[in-house]
Amino acid sequence: MTKYERIIHKIMSQEEASTLVNSWKSSDEEVVFTNGCFDLLHRGHVTYLGKAAERGHYLVVGINSDDSVKRQGKGPERPINDEKSRALVVASLEFVDLVVIFEEDTPETLIENLTPTTLIKGADYDANTTDSSDATYIVGSKTVKEAGGRVETIPLEKGYSTTRIINKIKGI
């Protein structure tokens, strides 16, 4: 298998991902999950994903579908890159083991299907918040905690965001 084919094979459907993740967990491997749009991959994303990967044996990344991104109200031009392109770029990172595109507004169903051992989000979220209506609530945290897993946050790289890049290109 070529290096490119290995990257392509990291991108799976939810059903395929569930089977693979279950096999990892049955071998007592730590499975870390995080999610996002990852529209214009930048230093902040790479640092965040690299640190998330250090929290377990395998890193699974859920990527919002194009329609899911549009529903988030990030702007009429978003996403800049289509879901397959974003999945490919994230899958090309050495420390990412699996990429799954999800259609829903949140990755809750995907998290329920995979039940990772560790759920990670950026420090703009709060791992201790239990109120799902709170903007800092980590979707899927209840599922992961009830299964005996951990929910953690990682500090974000200051000064790096997709919105900032878009504004710089626009000259704003």
N, C-alpha and C positions, 0 to 999 in steps of 0.2 A: 504494500500500500504506500502511495506517495505521501509526502508531508501534506500536500493540499487535500488529498482524500481523507487523511486523518482529521483535518480541520472540519471538513464537510460532515464527517461522521459524528462530530460532537453535537450537531444540531439535530434534535429529535422532537417527535410529537410528544404530547403529554403521556400517552399510553406507553410508548417506547421508553420514555424517561422513567416512568414509574417502575417498570420491570427492572431497568438497570439500577436505579437507586435502591430498590428492595434487595437486589443481589449484593450491593455494597454493604448495606446495613446488616444483612444476614451474616456477613463476615466481620461484624463489629467495627466497620469503618465509619469514621465521623463524616457525615455529609453536611456541608454548609450550603445554605441557600441565600441568595439575595436577588433583588430585582430592580429594574429601572428601564428607562427609555434608551439610554446610551446612544443618543442621536448623533452627536459629533464627538467621537471618542477623544478625550483629552487627558492631560496629566492627572487631574483630580480623579477621573474614572479609573485610570490604570493603578494609581496608588491605592484607592479604595478597594478595588477588586483584588489586588495583590495582598493587601492586609487581610481581607476576608478569607482568601485561600489559605492563609497561615493558620486559621482557626480549626482546620480539620484535614482529612485525607483527600476529600473531593470537593470541588466548588461547582455548584449548579447555579446558573444565572437565568432568571426569568426575564424575558424582554417583552415589553408592551407591544402589541400589534399596532399597525398604523392607525386603525380605527380607535383603538384604546388611547393612543397618544392624542388624537384629535379631540376626544371627549374630555381630556384633562384641561382643556382651555389654555394650552401653552402658547397659542397664537395660530393664526391662519396658515402660516408657512410651515408649521411643524406637523409631522416630523420632516426634517430636511432629507434624511436618508430613509429609504423604505425598510420595512421590517427584515427582509431577507438580507439586505446589505448590512444592517446593524447587527444581525445575528452572526453573520460571517466574520465581521471585524472583531466582535467580542470572542467568538470561538477561536480566532487566530491567536489569542493570548495564551501563552504556554501554561499558565496556572489556572485556566478555565477548563474544566473537564466536561461540561455539559451545558447546552443552551436550549431553552424551550421558549417559544413564542406563545404568549397567552392573549386571548381575545377580550377577556373581561376587563372592567375598569381597574380591578385590583387582582393580585395573584392569589387570593384566598383559596379558590378551588384548586389551583395548582399546588399550593402548600398542603392542603388537605390530602391531595392524592400522593404527594411525595413524602410528607411528614419528615422533613430533614431533622437531623440531630441538633443543628444550630441554625438559627435564623438571624441574619445580619442586616442592619440598615445603618445609614449615616447618623451622626450624632445630632442632627436636626430632629431626630425622632427620640422617643423615650421608651426604653425597654421595660420600664416599670408601669407605664400607663395601661390601665385596663379598660378605660372608657373608649369604646370604638368610635364615638363621635368627636373625640379629642383629635386635633390635627396632628399631634405627636404620637398617636397610637400606631403601633406596628401591626399591620394587617397580617393575620396568621399566627400571631404570638400566642393566642389562647390554645390553638391546635398543637403547636410545638411544645408549649409548656405542659399541657395535659398528657402528652406522650413521653414526658420525662426529658425533653430537650431544653436547650438554652436559647435565650434571645439576647443579643448583644448589639451594641452600636460601635461605630468606628468614627473617629474624628475626620472631618472633611478637610481637604486641602483648601486653604483660604485663597480666594482670588481666581478660582477655576470653576467655570460653569459654562454650559452650552449657551445659555442666554447671553452671557458676557461675550462669548465669541461671536454670536450672531450680531450683537450690538456693535462690536468693534468692526465687523465687516461692513455694516450699514453706515458706519461713521457716527454712531450715536454716542 
